[in-house]
Amino acid sequence: MASTDVASATTTSTSAGESADGVPDLWFDLPPGFVEFDLAEDPEERMLRMADAVDRLFADARPEQKLSVVVSGEYALQTLIAAGAAHASSCLLRMPDGRLSQGTLCVIVETPDGGPANQDGRGTAKRTAVQWHEQHPDAEVGLIALPYGPAALCIRDQDLQIPGAAFGLDDPTPALIRQMQFCVPLSTGPGSALFTFMTEDVDHWAEYIGIVSGIMKSVSADESGEENTPVSGGPTAGGTEGRV
């Protein structure tokens, strides 16, 4: 992957989930710097490619910074795959202050076997928000209106101990992860799509709020047709082609 300035980079339209007739449940746009993962790929090969990408894009970063990006990113991805992810992507960005930054996006689509053809989207989102508030009293929880429809939002921090053995390390790696979750009731029938974005880079959370908000505003029941739309402003994307 080559480093690409956001001003000349493009968005990529992608989908998540699949209905009984083979049509994706929803579509959304990935901004420059986000690269979708092959969820069936061998983890060791993925980590080696991620390490190479970090070395090329952020040669001036400290070794411990590079290791943290690779280890935490792969741990987050494996956790999401185990949870049944329908989509997972990662971003490598150089923020306006020049610092290395990495984040992971996941989409899990849950569709029950039965249920009404048309669900009360606002009611579903509100029930989810209430559940999240009860489960995570210290989190920021609320309801938001997306162009696609109502959604529940939860932002919270997690202190994790990433197992070292899985990555050839002797000791676990501590990590503070901030995550933003959106529960989006499907407009095509019963069920919801859970969008989760997570990053260790809490210092640049304000920039990520803008990036993730753009993704959520692009959610649609149909393919957007906005692929290859130029974008301007924001952080510098660490590549927009291939898989990390």
PyRosetta script that sets phi, psi and omega in degrees:
from pyrosetta import init, pose_from_sequence

init()
pose = pose_from_sequence("MASTDVASATTTSTSAGESADGVPDLWFDLPPGFVEFDLAEDPEERMLRMADAVDRLFADARPEQKLSVVVSGEYALQTLIAAGAAHASSCLLRMPDGRLSQGTLCVIVETPDGGPANQDGRGTAKRTAVQWHEQHPDAEVGLIALPYGPAALCIRDQDLQIPGAAFGLDDPTPALIRQMQFCVPLSTGPGSALFTFMTEDVDHWAEYIGIVSGIMKSVSADESGEENTPVSGGPTAGGTEGRV")
pose.set_psi(1, 137.5)
pose.set_omega(1, 176.5)
pose.set_phi(2, -103.4)
pose.set_psi(2, 147.1)
pose.set_omega(2, 178.3)
pose.set_phi(3, -67.7)
pose.set_psi(3, 134.9)
pose.set_omega(3, -174.6)
pose.set_phi(4, -130.2)
pose.set_psi(4, 130.9)
pose.set_omega(4, 177.8)
pose.set_phi(5, -70.9)
pose.set_psi(5, 136.3)
pose.set_omega(5, -177.4)
pose.set_phi(6, -59.2)
pose.set_psi(6, -32.0)
pose.set_omega(6, -176.8)
pose.set_phi(7, -61.6)
pose.set_psi(7, -27.2)
pose.set_omega(7, -179.2)
pose.set_phi(8, -112.8)
pose.set_psi(8, 4.2)
pose.set_omega(8, -178.1)
pose.set_phi(9, -87.1)
pose.set_psi(9, 175.3)
pose.set_omega(9, -175.8)
pose.set_phi(10, -131.3)
pose.set_psi(10, 158.3)
pose.set_omega(10, 174.0)
pose.set_phi(11, -86.5)
pose.set_psi(11, 161.6)
pose.set_omega(11, 179.6)
pose.set_phi(12, -130.2)
pose.set_psi(12, 127.3)
pose.set_omega(12, 178.6)
pose.set_phi(13, -84.4)
pose.set_psi(13, 133.3)
pose.set_omega(13, 179.2)
pose.set_phi(14, -139.6)
pose.set_psi(14, 172.7)
pose.set_omega(14, -175.9)
pose.set_phi(15, -133.5)
pose.set_psi(15, 168.5)
pose.set_omega(15, 178.1)
pose.set_phi(16, -147.3)
pose.set_psi(16, 143.5)
pose.set_omega(16, 178.7)
pose.set_phi(17, 75.0)
pose.set_psi(17, 169.1)
pose.set_omega(17, 179.3)
pose.set_phi(18, -156.5)
pose.set_psi(18, 128.2)
pose.set_omega(18, 179.1)
pose.set_phi(19, -78.6)
pose.set_psi(19, 176.5)
pose.set_omega(19, -176.4)
pose.set_phi(20, -60.0)
pose.set_psi(20, -30.2)
pose.set_omega(20, -179.0)
pose.set_phi(21, -89.9)
pose.set_psi(21, 10.7)
pose.set_omega(21, 175.9)
pose.set_phi(22, 84.7)
pose.set_psi(22, 3.6)
pose.set_omega(22, 179.4)
pose.set_phi(23, -87.4)
pose.set_psi(23, 133.1)
pose.set_omega(23, 178.4)
pose.set_phi(24, -56.2)
pose.set_psi(24, 143.9)
pose.set_omega(24, 179.8)
pose.set_phi(25, -67.1)
pose.set_psi(25, -37.0)
pose.set_omega(25, 179.1)
pose.set_phi(26, -159.3)
pose.set_psi(26, 164.0)
pose.set_omega(26, 178.7)
pose.set_phi(27, -123.3)
pose.set_psi(27, 155.3)
pose.set_omega(27, 173.7)
pose.set_phi(28, -158.4)
pose.set_psi(28, 162.3)
pose.set_omega(28, -176.4)
pose.set_phi(29, -103.5)
pose.set_psi(29, 132.4)
pose.set_omega(29, 172.5)
pose.set_phi(30, -93.1)
pose.set_psi(30, 127.9)
pose.set_omega(30, -179.5)
pose.set_phi(31, -77.1)
pose.set_psi(31, 169.9)
pose.set_omega(31, 177.4)
pose.set_phi(32, -54.6)
pose.set_psi(32, 140.9)
pose.set_omega(32, -179.6)
pose.set_phi(33, 98.2)
pose.set_psi(33, -18.4)
pose.set_omega(33, 177.3)
pose.set_phi(34, -93.6)
pose.set_psi(34, 132.8)
pose.set_omega(34, 179.8)
pose.set_phi(35, -128.2)
pose.set_psi(35, 127.4)
pose.set_omega(35, -177.0)
pose.set_phi(36, -76.3)
pose.set_psi(36, 141.2)
pose.set_omega(36, 179.0)
pose.set_phi(37, -89.7)
pose.set_psi(37, 149.6)
pose.set_omega(37, 165.3)
pose.set_phi(38, -84.7)
pose.set_psi(38, 108.2)
pose.set_omega(38, -173.4)
pose.set_phi(39, -67.5)
pose.set_psi(39, -16.1)
pose.set_omega(39, 179.9)
pose.set_phi(40, -94.9)
pose.set_psi(40, 1.9)
pose.set_omega(40, -176.1)
pose.set_phi(41, -71.8)
pose.set_psi(41, 152.0)
pose.set_omega(41, 176.7)
pose.set_phi(42, -65.2)
pose.set_psi(42, 125.6)
pose.set_omega(42, -176.0)
pose.set_phi(43, -58.6)
pose.set_psi(43, -37.4)
pose.set_omega(43, -178.6)
pose.set_phi(44, -64.0)
pose.set_psi(44, -42.6)
pose.set_omega(44, 178.3)
pose.set_phi(45, -64.4)
pose.set_psi(45, -38.7)
pose.set_omega(45, 179.7)
pose.set_phi(46, -64.7)
pose.set_psi(46, -43.0)
pose.set_omega(46, -179.4)
pose.set_phi(47, -65.6)
pose.set_psi(47, -39.2)
pose.set_omega(47, 178.8)
pose.set_phi(48, -63.7)
pose.set_psi(48, -40.8)
pose.set_omega(48, 178.9)
pose.set_phi(49, -68.0)
pose.set_psi(49, -39.1)
pose.set_omega(49, 176.5)
pose.set_phi(50, -62.0)
pose.set_psi(50, -42.9)
pose.set_omega(50, 179.5)
pose.set_phi(51, -61.8)
pose.set_psi(51, -42.4)
pose.set_omega(51, 178.1)
pose.set_phi(52, -62.9)
pose.set_psi(52, -41.7)
pose.set_omega(52, -179.4)
pose.set_phi(53, -64.0)
pose.set_psi(53, -42.9)
pose.set_omega(53, 179.3)
pose.set_phi(54, -63.7)
pose.set_psi(54, -41.2)
pose.set_omega(54, 179.4)
pose.set_phi(55, -62.0)
pose.set_psi(55, -40.9)
pose.set_omega(55, -178.2)
pose.set_phi(56, -72.2)
pose.set_psi(56, -42.3)
pose.set_omega(56, -173.0)
pose.set_phi(57, -81.2)
pose.set_psi(57, -30.9)
pose.set_omega(57, -173.3)
pose.set_phi(58, -132.1)
pose.set_psi(58, 59.3)
pose.set_omega(58, -176.7)
pose.set_phi(59, -61.3)
pose.set_psi(59, -25.4)
pose.set_omega(59, -177.0)
pose.set_phi(60, -87.5)
pose.set_psi(60, -2.5)
pose.set_omega(60, 179.5)
pose.set_phi(61, -74.2)
pose.set_psi(61, 150.8)
pose.set_omega(61, 178.0)
pose.set_phi(62, -69.5)
pose.set_psi(62, 150.8)
pose.set_omega(62, -179.6)
pose.set_phi(63, -54.8)
pose.set_psi(63, -39.3)
pose.set_omega(63, -179.5)
pose.set_phi(64, -67.9)
pose.set_psi(64, -30.1)
pose.set_omega(64, 175.7)
pose.set_phi(65, -66.7)
pose.set_psi(65, -44.4)
pose.set_omega(65, 179.7)
pose.set_phi(66, -63.1)
pose.set_psi(66, -43.6)
pose.set_omega(66, 179.9)
pose.set_phi(67, -62.3)
pose.set_psi(67, -41.2)
pose.set_omega(67, -179.5)
pose.set_phi(68, -62.4)
pose.set_psi(68, -41.0)
pose.set_omega(68, 179.5)
pose.set_phi(69, -61.8)
pose.set_psi(69, -47.0)
pose.set_omega(69, -176.1)
pose.set_phi(70, -69.1)
pose.set_psi(70, -47.4)
pose.set_omega(70, -175.8)
pose.set_phi(71, -66.7)
pose.set_psi(71, -49.4)
pose.set_omega(71, -177.5)
pose.set_phi(72, -67.4)
pose.set_psi(72, -36.4)
pose.set_omega(72, 179.0)
pose.set_phi(73, -64.8)
pose.set_psi(73, -43.8)
pose.set_omega(73, -179.8)
pose.set_phi(74, -69.9)
pose.set_psi(74, -37.8)
pose.set_omega(74, 178.0)
pose.set_phi(75, -62.4)
pose.set_psi(75, -45.0)
pose.set_omega(75, 178.5)
pose.set_phi(76, -61.1)
pose.set_psi(76, -42.3)
pose.set_omega(76, -178.0)
pose.set_phi(77, -65.3)
pose.set_psi(77, -44.3)
pose.set_omega(77, 179.8)
pose.set_phi(78, -63.3)
pose.set_psi(78, -37.0)
pose.set_omega(78, 177.3)
pose.set_phi(79, -63.2)
pose.set_psi(79, -41.2)
pose.set_omega(79, -178.5)
pose.set_phi(80, -70.3)
pose.set_psi(80, -39.6)
pose.set_omega(80, 177.9)
pose.set_phi(81, -62.3)
pose.set_psi(81, -42.4)
pose.set_omega(81, 179.1)
pose.set_phi(82, -63.3)
pose.set_psi(82, -27.8)
pose.set_omega(82, -179.2)
pose.set_phi(83, -83.5)
pose.set_psi(83, -2.5)
pose.set_omega(83, 177.2)
pose.set_phi(84, 96.3)
pose.set_psi(84, 34.0)
pose.set_omega(84, -177.4)
pose.set_phi(85, -59.8)
pose.set_psi(85, 135.0)
pose.set_omega(85, 173.1)
pose.set_phi(86, -92.7)
pose.set_psi(86, -20.4)
pose.set_omega(86, 178.4)
pose.set_phi(87, -149.9)
pose.set_psi(87, 141.2)
pose.set_omega(87, 172.5)
pose.set_phi(88, -147.0)
pose.set_psi(88, 135.2)
pose.set_omega(88, 178.2)
pose.set_phi(89, -144.4)
pose.set_psi(89, 161.7)
pose.set_omega(89, -178.9)
pose.set_phi(90, -133.0)
pose.set_psi(90, 152.9)
pose.set_omega(90, 175.2)
pose.set_phi(91, -122.1)
pose.set_psi(91, 144.4)
pose.set_omega(91, 170.3)
pose.set_phi(92, -122.4)
pose.set_psi(92, 114.3)
pose.set_omega(92, -174.6)
pose.set_phi(93, -128.9)
pose.set_psi(93, 146.6)
pose.set_omega(93, 167.5)
pose.set_phi(94, -103.7)
pose.set_psi(94, 115.7)
pose.set_omega(94, -175.9)
pose.set_phi(95, -72.4)
pose.set_psi(95, 165.2)
pose.set_omega(95, -177.5)
pose.set_phi(96, -54.7)
pose.set_psi(96, -26.0)
pose.set_omega(96, 178.1)
pose.set_phi(97, -86.3)
pose.set_psi(97, 5.6)
pose.set_omega(97, 176.2)
pose.set_phi(98, 90.1)
pose.set_psi(98, -2.0)
pose.set_omega(98, -174.9)
pose.set_phi(99, -84.4)
pose.set_psi(99, 147.7)
pose.set_omega(99, 176.0)
pose.set_phi(100, -69.4)
pose.set_psi(100, 138.8)
pose.set_omega(100, 179.8)
pose.set_phi(101, -146.1)
pose.set_psi(101, 142.8)
pose.set_omega(101, -178.8)
pose.set_phi(102, -139.6)
pose.set_psi(102, 143.8)
pose.set_omega(102, 177.4)
pose.set_phi(103, -146.9)
pose.set_psi(103, 162.0)
pose.set_omega(103, -178.1)
pose.set_phi(104, -129.3)
pose.set_psi(104, 135.0)
pose.set_omega(104, 177.3)
pose.set_phi(105, -115.6)
pose.set_psi(105, 137.6)
pose.set_omega(105, 178.4)
pose.set_phi(106, -135.6)
pose.set_psi(106, 146.7)
pose.set_omega(106, 173.6)
pose.set_phi(107, -129.3)
pose.set_psi(107, 124.4)
pose.set_omega(107, 175.1)
pose.set_phi(108, -115.9)
pose.set_psi(108, 125.0)
pose.set_omega(108, 179.9)
pose.set_phi(109, -106.9)
pose.set_psi(109, 122.2)
pose.set_omega(109, -179.6)
pose.set_phi(110, -113.9)
pose.set_psi(110, 117.7)
pose.set_omega(110, 179.3)
pose.set_phi(111, -126.0)
pose.set_psi(111, 118.7)
pose.set_omega(111, 178.4)
pose.set_phi(112, -69.1)
pose.set_psi(112, 158.3)
pose.set_omega(112, -179.7)
pose.set_phi(113, -65.8)
pose.set_psi(113, -32.5)
pose.set_omega(113, -179.9)
pose.set_phi(114, -133.9)
pose.set_psi(114, 170.4)
pose.set_omega(114, 179.7)
pose.set_phi(115, 145.8)
pose.set_psi(115, 171.9)
pose.set_omega(115, -179.0)
pose.set_phi(116, -65.4)
pose.set_psi(116, 147.2)
pose.set_omega(116, 179.0)
pose.set_phi(117, -63.3)
pose.set_psi(117, -34.6)
pose.set_omega(117, 178.3)
pose.set_phi(118, -122.8)
pose.set_psi(118, 117.7)
pose.set_omega(118, -179.4)
pose.set_phi(119, -97.3)
pose.set_psi(119, 160.6)
pose.set_omega(119, 175.8)
pose.set_phi(120, -80.6)
pose.set_psi(120, 94.5)
pose.set_omega(120, -175.2)
pose.set_phi(121, -59.5)
pose.set_psi(121, -44.0)
pose.set_omega(121, -179.2)
pose.set_phi(122, -65.7)
pose.set_psi(122, -40.0)
pose.set_omega(122, 178.5)
pose.set_phi(123, -62.8)
pose.set_psi(123, -41.8)
pose.set_omega(123, 178.6)
pose.set_phi(124, -64.2)
pose.set_psi(124, -45.0)
pose.set_omega(124, 179.4)
pose.set_phi(125, -63.1)
pose.set_psi(125, -40.3)
pose.set_omega(125, -179.2)
pose.set_phi(126, -66.0)
pose.set_psi(126, -41.8)
pose.set_omega(126, 178.0)
pose.set_phi(127, -62.6)
pose.set_psi(127, -39.2)
pose.set_omega(127, 178.6)
pose.set_phi(128, -64.8)
pose.set_psi(128, -42.9)
pose.set_omega(128, 179.4)
pose.set_phi(129, -61.1)
pose.set_psi(129, -40.7)
pose.set_omega(129, 178.0)
pose.set_phi(130, -63.3)
pose.set_psi(130, -43.9)
pose.set_omega(130, 178.9)
pose.set_phi(131, -62.4)
pose.set_psi(131, -43.7)
pose.set_omega(131, 179.6)
pose.set_phi(132, -63.3)
pose.set_psi(132, -39.4)
pose.set_omega(132, 179.9)
pose.set_phi(133, -64.4)
pose.set_psi(133, -38.3)
pose.set_omega(133, 178.8)
pose.set_phi(134, -69.8)
pose.set_psi(134, -38.2)
pose.set_omega(134, -178.5)
pose.set_phi(135, -75.4)
pose.set_psi(135, -33.8)
pose.set_omega(135, -175.1)
pose.set_phi(136, -131.9)
pose.set_psi(136, 76.2)
pose.set_omega(136, -175.2)
pose.set_phi(137, -61.3)
pose.set_psi(137, -21.0)
pose.set_omega(137, -179.4)
pose.set_phi(138, -90.9)
pose.set_psi(138, -2.5)
pose.set_omega(138, -176.7)
pose.set_phi(139, -83.9)
pose.set_psi(139, 161.9)
pose.set_omega(139, 170.9)
pose.set_phi(140, -88.5)
pose.set_psi(140, 116.4)
pose.set_omega(140, -175.7)
pose.set_phi(141, -128.4)
pose.set_psi(141, 142.0)
pose.set_omega(141, 177.7)
pose.set_phi(142, -172.7)
pose.set_psi(142, -176.6)
pose.set_omega(142, 176.4)
pose.set_phi(143, -111.1)
pose.set_psi(143, 141.4)
pose.set_omega(143, 177.2)
pose.set_phi(144, -132.8)
pose.set_psi(144, 157.9)
pose.set_omega(144, 178.3)
pose.set_phi(145, -106.6)
pose.set_psi(145, 111.0)
pose.set_omega(145, 174.7)
pose.set_phi(146, -93.7)
pose.set_psi(146, 159.2)
pose.set_omega(146, 173.2)
pose.set_phi(147, -55.2)
pose.set_psi(147, -32.4)
pose.set_omega(147, 179.6)
pose.set_phi(148, -71.6)
pose.set_psi(148, -32.8)
pose.set_omega(148, -176.9)
pose.set_phi(149, 152.9)
pose.set_psi(149, -176.8)
pose.set_omega(149, -178.8)
pose.set_phi(150, -68.5)
pose.set_psi(150, 151.6)
pose.set_omega(150, 179.4)
pose.set_phi(151, -149.1)
pose.set_psi(151, 152.8)
pose.set_omega(151, 172.8)
pose.set_phi(152, -94.2)
pose.set_psi(152, 145.1)
pose.set_omega(152, -178.2)
pose.set_phi(153, -127.1)
pose.set_psi(153, 136.6)
pose.set_omega(153, 177.1)
pose.set_phi(154, -140.3)
pose.set_psi(154, 125.4)
pose.set_omega(154, 176.6)
pose.set_phi(155, -120.1)
pose.set_psi(155, 125.3)
pose.set_omega(155, -179.0)
pose.set_phi(156, -153.1)
pose.set_psi(156, 161.7)
pose.set_omega(156, 177.5)
pose.set_phi(157, -104.1)
pose.set_psi(157, 146.9)
pose.set_omega(157, 176.6)
pose.set_phi(158, -133.3)
pose.set_psi(158, 131.6)
pose.set_omega(158, 172.4)
pose.set_phi(159, -92.7)
pose.set_psi(159, 116.6)
pose.set_omega(159, -176.8)
pose.set_phi(160, -117.0)
pose.set_psi(160, 152.2)
pose.set_omega(160, 168.8)
pose.set_phi(161, -114.1)
pose.set_psi(161, 102.0)
pose.set_omega(161, -177.4)
pose.set_phi(162, -77.1)
pose.set_psi(162, 120.7)
pose.set_omega(162, -177.8)
pose.set_phi(163, -56.3)
pose.set_psi(163, 127.0)
pose.set_omega(163, -178.9)
pose.set_phi(164, -75.7)
pose.set_psi(164, -30.7)
pose.set_omega(164, -175.1)
pose.set_phi(165, -59.3)
pose.set_psi(165, -33.4)
pose.set_omega(165, -177.8)
pose.set_phi(166, -67.9)
pose.set_psi(166, -16.8)
pose.set_omega(166, -175.7)
pose.set_phi(167, -124.0)
pose.set_psi(167, 17.6)
pose.set_omega(167, 177.6)
pose.set_phi(168, 76.5)
pose.set_psi(168, 21.7)
pose.set_omega(168, 179.2)
pose.set_phi(169, -107.1)
pose.set_psi(169, 151.8)
pose.set_omega(169, -178.7)
pose.set_phi(170, -76.8)
pose.set_psi(170, -37.9)
pose.set_omega(170, -174.4)
pose.set_phi(171, -117.1)
pose.set_psi(171, 155.1)
pose.set_omega(171, 175.0)
pose.set_phi(172, -66.3)
pose.set_psi(172, 152.9)
pose.set_omega(172, -179.8)
pose.set_phi(173, -105.1)
pose.set_psi(173, 116.6)
pose.set_omega(173, 178.3)
pose.set_phi(174, -71.9)
pose.set_psi(174, 145.3)
pose.set_omega(174, -179.8)
pose.set_phi(175, -150.9)
pose.set_psi(175, 133.6)
pose.set_omega(175, 170.7)
pose.set_phi(176, -98.5)
pose.set_psi(176, 115.7)
pose.set_omega(176, -177.4)
pose.set_phi(177, -109.0)
pose.set_psi(177, 128.3)
pose.set_omega(177, 171.4)
pose.set_phi(178, -103.9)
pose.set_psi(178, 131.1)
pose.set_omega(178, -178.4)
pose.set_phi(179, -129.4)
pose.set_psi(179, 148.4)
pose.set_omega(179, 178.2)
pose.set_phi(180, -120.9)
pose.set_psi(180, 121.0)
pose.set_omega(180, -178.2)
pose.set_phi(181, -117.5)
pose.set_psi(181, 138.9)
pose.set_omega(181, 175.0)
pose.set_phi(182, -124.2)
pose.set_psi(182, 124.4)
pose.set_omega(182, 171.8)
pose.set_phi(183, -99.8)
pose.set_psi(183, 112.5)
pose.set_omega(183, -174.7)
pose.set_phi(184, -110.6)
pose.set_psi(184, 103.8)
pose.set_omega(184, 176.6)
pose.set_phi(185, -59.7)
pose.set_psi(185, 135.3)
pose.set_omega(185, -177.7)
pose.set_phi(186, -71.1)
pose.set_psi(186, 139.7)
pose.set_omega(186, 177.1)
pose.set_phi(187, -87.1)
pose.set_psi(187, -10.8)
pose.set_omega(187, -176.4)
pose.set_phi(188, -92.2)
pose.set_psi(188, -1.1)
pose.set_omega(188, -178.4)
pose.set_phi(189, 153.8)
pose.set_psi(189, -170.2)
pose.set_omega(189, -178.7)
pose.set_phi(190, -66.4)
pose.set_psi(190, 148.1)
pose.set_omega(190, 179.0)
pose.set_phi(191, 120.5)
pose.set_psi(191, 172.3)
pose.set_omega(191, -178.1)
pose.set_phi(192, -144.8)
pose.set_psi(192, 156.4)
pose.set_omega(192, 172.2)
pose.set_phi(193, -109.1)
pose.set_psi(193, 126.7)
pose.set_omega(193, 179.0)
pose.set_phi(194, -102.8)
pose.set_psi(194, 109.2)
pose.set_omega(194, 175.5)
pose.set_phi(195, -93.1)
pose.set_psi(195, 126.7)
pose.set_omega(195, 178.6)
pose.set_phi(196, -128.1)
pose.set_psi(196, 122.6)
pose.set_omega(196, 173.0)
pose.set_phi(197, -114.4)
pose.set_psi(197, 135.0)
pose.set_omega(197, -179.0)
pose.set_phi(198, -139.5)
pose.set_psi(198, 147.8)
pose.set_omega(198, 178.9)
pose.set_phi(199, -155.9)
pose.set_psi(199, 152.4)
pose.set_omega(199, 171.2)
pose.set_phi(200, -84.5)
pose.set_psi(200, -16.0)
pose.set_omega(200, -173.0)
pose.set_phi(201, -83.5)
pose.set_psi(201, 74.1)
pose.set_omega(201, -179.8)
pose.set_phi(202, -71.7)
pose.set_psi(202, -18.8)
pose.set_omega(202, 179.3)
pose.set_phi(203, -66.2)
pose.set_psi(203, -25.5)
pose.set_omega(203, -179.9)
pose.set_phi(204, -111.7)
pose.set_psi(204, 30.8)
pose.set_omega(204, -177.0)
pose.set_phi(205, -61.9)
pose.set_psi(205, -35.9)
pose.set_omega(205, -179.2)
pose.set_phi(206, -61.3)
pose.set_psi(206, -40.3)
pose.set_omega(206, 178.0)
pose.set_phi(207, -65.4)
pose.set_psi(207, -39.1)
pose.set_omega(207, -178.6)
pose.set_phi(208, -69.9)
pose.set_psi(208, -32.0)
pose.set_omega(208, 176.2)
pose.set_phi(209, -58.4)
pose.set_psi(209, -43.6)
pose.set_omega(209, 178.6)
pose.set_phi(210, -65.2)
pose.set_psi(210, -40.5)
pose.set_omega(210, -179.0)
pose.set_phi(211, -65.8)
pose.set_psi(211, -48.8)
pose.set_omega(211, -177.2)
pose.set_phi(212, -69.3)
pose.set_psi(212, -34.4)
pose.set_omega(212, 176.8)
pose.set_phi(213, -59.4)
pose.set_psi(213, -38.7)
pose.set_omega(213, 177.9)
pose.set_phi(214, -63.8)
pose.set_psi(214, -39.6)
pose.set_omega(214, 177.2)
pose.set_phi(215, -62.3)
pose.set_psi(215, -47.0)
pose.set_omega(215, -176.1)
pose.set_phi(216, -67.5)
pose.set_psi(216, -33.4)
pose.set_omega(216, 177.8)
pose.set_phi(217, -67.9)
pose.set_psi(217, -20.3)
pose.set_omega(217, -178.6)
pose.set_phi(218, -87.9)
pose.set_psi(218, -7.7)
pose.set_omega(218, -177.7)
pose.set_phi(219, -59.5)
pose.set_psi(219, 132.1)
pose.set_omega(219, -176.2)
pose.set_phi(220, -148.7)
pose.set_psi(220, 156.0)
pose.set_omega(220, 175.1)
pose.set_phi(221, -77.8)
pose.set_psi(221, -11.9)
pose.set_omega(221, -178.8)
pose.set_phi(222, -127.3)
pose.set_psi(222, 156.0)
pose.set_omega(222, 176.4)
pose.set_phi(223, -60.6)
pose.set_psi(223, 130.9)
pose.set_omega(223, -169.9)
pose.set_phi(224, -69.8)
pose.set_psi(224, -32.9)
pose.set_omega(224, -175.3)
pose.set_phi(225, 76.5)
pose.set_psi(225, 11.5)
pose.set_omega(225, -178.2)
pose.set_phi(226, -96.1)
pose.set_psi(226, 10.6)
pose.set_omega(226, -178.6)
pose.set_phi(227, -57.2)
pose.set_psi(227, 142.0)
pose.set_omega(227, -180.0)
pose.set_phi(228, 68.6)
pose.set_psi(228, 29.0)
pose.set_omega(228, 173.5)
pose.set_phi(229, -84.0)
pose.set_psi(229, 122.9)
pose.set_omega(229, -179.8)
pose.set_phi(230, -63.4)
pose.set_psi(230, 147.9)
pose.set_omega(230, 177.9)
pose.set_phi(231, -127.1)
pose.set_psi(231, 150.5)
pose.set_omega(231, -179.7)
pose.set_phi(232, -129.7)
pose.set_psi(232, 152.7)
pose.set_omega(232, 177.7)
pose.set_phi(233, 82.4)
pose.set_psi(233, 171.9)
pose.set_omega(233, 174.6)
pose.set_phi(234, 89.7)
pose.set_psi(234, -172.0)
pose.set_omega(234, -179.0)
pose.set_phi(235, -68.6)
pose.set_psi(235, 168.3)
pose.set_omega(235, 176.4)
pose.set_phi(236, -86.4)
pose.set_psi(236, 131.8)
pose.set_omega(236, -177.3)
pose.set_phi(237, -80.3)
pose.set_psi(237, 136.8)
pose.set_omega(237, 176.6)
pose.set_phi(238, -89.0)
pose.set_psi(238, 58.4)
pose.set_omega(238, 176.9)
pose.set_phi(239, 98.8)
pose.set_psi(239, 144.0)
pose.set_omega(239, 178.6)
pose.set_phi(240, -132.1)
pose.set_psi(240, 8.4)
pose.set_omega(240, -177.1)
pose.set_phi(241, -125.3)
pose.set_psi(241, 149.2)
pose.set_omega(241, 177.9)
pose.set_phi(242, 79.6)
pose.set_psi(242, -169.2)
pose.set_omega(242, 178.6)
pose.set_phi(243, -116.6)
pose.set_psi(243, 149.3)
pose.set_omega(243, 175.9)
pose.set_phi(244, -94.7)
pose.dump_pdb("model.pdb")
